[in-house]
Amino acid sequence: MNSVILHTATRLLMSLILMFSVYIMFRGHNEPGGGFIGGLIAASAIVLYSAAFGATWARQALRVPSMSIAGCGLFFAAISGVFSAFAGSPFLTGLWWIPHLNIEVHLALSTPLLFDIGVYLVVIGAIVTIALEMEEAED
Amino acid sequence: MNWLLVWPILIPVLTAALCLLAWNAPGLQRTLSFLGTFVLLIGDLYLFAGVWEGGVQSVQMGEWPAPYGITIVADTLSATLVVLTALIGLGVAVFALGDIGVERETTGFHPLFHALLTGVGGAFMTGDIFNLYVWFEVMVIASFGLMALGCERAQIDGGVKYVILNLIATTVLLVAIGLLYGVTGTLNMADLAQVVPQHAEQGRLIVIAALFLLAFGMKAAVFPLYFWLPASYHTPPAAVSAIFAALLTKVGVYAMIRTFTLIFTVGQAYTYSAILAVGVLTMLIGVLGAIAQNDVRRVLSFNLVSGIGFILIGLGLGTVLGLAGAIYYTVHHIVVMSGLFLVAGVAQRVAHAQGLDALGGLYRSQPLVAVLFFIVAMSLAGVPPLSGFWPKVILVQASLEAEAYIVAAAALVTGLLTLYSMSKIWSLAFWRAKPEVAPQAAPGILDPGPLGAGRKAVLLTPVALLAVLTLAIGLFAQPLLSISERAAVALMAPDAYITTVLDEEG
């Protein structure tokens, strides 16, 4: 769509939406949010970009095939269950690692977090693939 | 052992993920696909060896104890079936190297193929009935993709029927699971096996059992809900229809065997006679349909339906011998059906024709294809000493012992008619001279370019291995027979299964 207002607003909004999506994803462990809804928000940013500049430019901005993003997410999600092998526990057992960083805030890293990041990426990849295909089918 | 139990799920899902990552590199996807199925087969063989030596094995996902968490269980039946899944997966992965064009590979053939294997492996391994539904969904969604991949007119036509019927079936299954949970309050299959027989409301449970029978029956393509299968299985490429024919209906049959021996032991007089009647009708209608068809793969689709009937009568008889026959027949049918669909695909490609009226003269021009077809086709027909003979003997014997003379007679008639339908393909497509004025072949899937010697070797190697396998389990029937018997005994007395799942420490 050839509109100066949309182009300018998209550049501004896209980074905000993407940051918000990451925030929602991390928030999801203890509060409403999570990988699925975060992924939907991030996908909406890319769909907005393709509405403003066209699907070709959206694909270029992604740099990798959108299905590969989904593949990366699926890999993270599957591999997050494998870490428990090192702890001698069954598949998908949640493991936590809280490094001491000499700061006030605790950083809690865990395999459920990795799983959630995987979900986030799968949702982005799948939704963006569908949306861009439909956008191109219209042309 | 612990980790080998998730092998049939974990390896295909990782392979699918890696194939997605290599989206733009079909060459790399092919290598990954082959390696993935190979590693899967090795692990599954170890799993089978472990189950054979040590009995039923189980593991609780994420250390959530049964019956609250999801349990993965392997007994003899499921271990045998995952080994076969990996074996057929490997064969089809090799066949696909020569059969699937690059345009299907760049639109996701390999990831979908491994997603399908994930769903099948998960359905065989899970010990939780809701999780079973989830694996059904994984399998069905992947198969929708594979069915439609390539977007040819015939594929979309077949795909729509396939999708609608399968969606109805999974919805019925979900409703049935919801009702079962509402009545019993548990979803773990081992726990259900303890709760269901002591439940006060036996009438409700029998109704729910009938719903399960309906849902799994649609999945397994039994009479009268089989029509989606012959309407769709001949449309995708040969590799896809072979993996569908080998595995998808068998998952429905497996689910039926598992639930009706483990959980729904109430009202067996009613459910088993229903299964028996459905089995007999499926057998007969399937083979009669096969005789009437023209397209080679449609003939095979109807024979596939007919084979499901054989497996069901083994279950419906409700004896150890019958179940052993059913399991033996399942193994035989998986091997033979995938072999037949693959070799039919090769024959249709070299002849550039789909229908029996247009095929001919293949014995002269393609002797190797003809010999391979002959072996697997006669095996399906049950000609001794090939692999189809023994399970039919066992099933007929089991029905005579159970004094179900009509069932025995129907099995024998079906065997004879199967031989007729296989001979029909043999004499029309291979034996007679090629017809002078061949009807115009449908364009599309049959023409991914000329078939060079190297590519033909890639296509024929897995077919040859499957043919050798059916010869082997026919000539040396004893090992498979003892596997089937042990699986059947364990199914009829599932105490080991229940205690292994529920008493597992952490």
Interface residues (C-beta under 8 A of the other chain):
Chain A: P65 M67 S68 A70 G71 C72 L74 F75 A78 I79 G81 V82 A85 S89 P90 F91 L92 T93 G94 G125
Chain B: N2 W3 V6 L10 V13 L14 A16 A17 L18 C19 L20 L21 A22 W23 N24 V59 Q60 M61 G62 E63 I72 G108 P111
